[in-house]
Amino acid sequence: MLCVYRNGPLIDAVLAYRRVEALPAAPDDPVSRVEDWVTGWVAELAGGLLARGEAVLSTPRGSVEAWLHRPSRQHDGELRIRATGAGGSYSSSRSHLGPTDDEQLRAELTRHLSFAVVGLAMM
């Protein structure tokens, strides 16, 4: 994906060209912007983890599987993620999660899952 600053006919041509995935961008846009549909997928994954302790997302680019052992006041929790690209390459991660409230836990899960889902594009 290409992000281009909107300021002339050449940029308009790149944005209109269907063989290149391009989005308009402004100088003050955040570098780490995540598309709304990715945010939706991540929210579904996080919801599944919080409700069932495991969740799977399948996309045309690959899949993300995640397992959650919730932290408690006495014990750290653990998040495991395995991302498998459509070509068979994969990555896995394991993160320890300290005691936290549900809102902070959801935010931490969302951060880790966002990297995994966006990472599918590079596999």
C-alpha positions in Angstrom: 0.0 0.0 0.0 1.2 3.5 -0.9 0.1 6.6 1.0 0.5 9.8 -1.0 0.1 13.5 -0.2 -2.7 15.0 -2.2 -1.4 18.0 -4.1 -1.6 17.7 -7.9 -2.6 15.8 -11.1 0.2 13.1 -10.7 -1.1 12.2 -7.2 -4.7 12.1 -8.5 -3.5 9.7 -11.3 -1.8 7.4 -8.7 -4.9 7.4 -6.5 -7.1 6.6 -9.5 -4.9 3.8 -10.9 -6.6 0.5 -9.9 -3.4 -1.7 -10.0 -1.8 0.3 -7.1 -3.4 0.3 -3.7 -3.0 3.9 -2.7 -4.7 6.1 -0.1 -4.6 9.8 0.2 -2.5 11.1 3.2 -1.8 14.4 4.8 1.5 15.5 6.5 -0.1 15.3 9.9 -1.6 11.8 9.5 -0.3 9.2 12.0 2.3 6.8 10.6 0.7 3.9 12.4 -2.8 4.3 11.1 -4.8 1.1 10.9 -7.8 0.8 8.6 -11.3 0.5 10.1 -11.8 -3.0 8.7 -8.6 -4.2 10.4 -9.7 -2.6 13.6 -13.0 -4.5 13.3 -11.2 -7.8 12.9 -9.0 -7.1 15.8 -12.0 -6.2 18.0 -13.7 -9.5 17.1 -10.5 -11.4 18.0 -10.1 -9.6 21.3 -13.8 -10.2 22.1 -13.3 -13.9 21.4 -10.3 -14.1 23.6 -12.0 -12.4 26.5 -15.1 -14.5 26.2 -13.6 -18.0 25.4 -9.9 -17.7 25.9 -9.2 -18.4 22.2 -10.0 -16.9 18.8 -9.2 -17.4 15.1 -9.3 -15.0 12.2 -9.1 -16.3 8.6 -8.3 -13.8 5.8 -7.2 -14.2 2.2 -3.7 -13.3 3.3 -3.6 -15.9 6.1 -4.9 -16.6 9.6 -4.3 -15.4 13.1 -4.9 -17.8 16.0 -4.7 -16.6 19.6 -5.0 -18.1 23.1 -5.4 -16.2 26.3 -4.7 -17.3 29.9 -6.1 -14.3 31.8 -4.0 -12.6 34.5 -5.3 -12.6 38.1 -4.3 -10.6 41.1 -1.9 -13.4 42.1 -0.6 -14.6 38.7 0.5 -13.2 35.5 -1.4 -14.1 32.4 -0.2 -15.1 29.0 -1.1 -14.3 25.4 0.0 -16.6 22.6 -0.4 -15.7 18.9 0.4 -17.6 15.8 0.0 -15.9 12.4 0.2 -18.1 9.3 0.5 -16.5 5.9 -1.3 -17.8 2.8 2.0 -19.2 1.5 2.7 -21.2 4.6 5.1 -18.9 6.4 4.3 -18.2 10.0 5.3 -16.2 13.1 4.4 -16.8 16.7 4.7 -14.7 19.9 4.1 -15.2 23.6 3.5 -12.3 25.9 3.2 -12.2 29.6 0.4 -10.0 30.9 0.5 -8.5 34.4 -2.5 -8.0 36.7 -4.9 -5.4 35.1 -8.5 -4.4 34.8 -10.6 -5.5 31.8 -10.3 -2.2 29.9 -6.5 -2.3 30.1 -6.4 -6.0 29.2 -8.5 -5.3 26.1 -6.2 -2.5 25.1 -3.1 -4.7 25.5 -4.8 -7.5 23.5 -5.8 -5.1 20.8 -2.2 -3.8 20.5 -0.7 -7.3 20.1 -3.4 -8.6 17.8 -3.2 -5.5 15.5 0.5 -6.2 14.9 -0.3 -9.8 14.1 -3.1 -9.0 11.7 -1.2 -6.2 9.9 1.8 -8.6 9.7 -0.1 -11.0 7.5 0.4 -8.5 4.7 4.1 -9.0 4.9 4.1 -12.8 4.9 
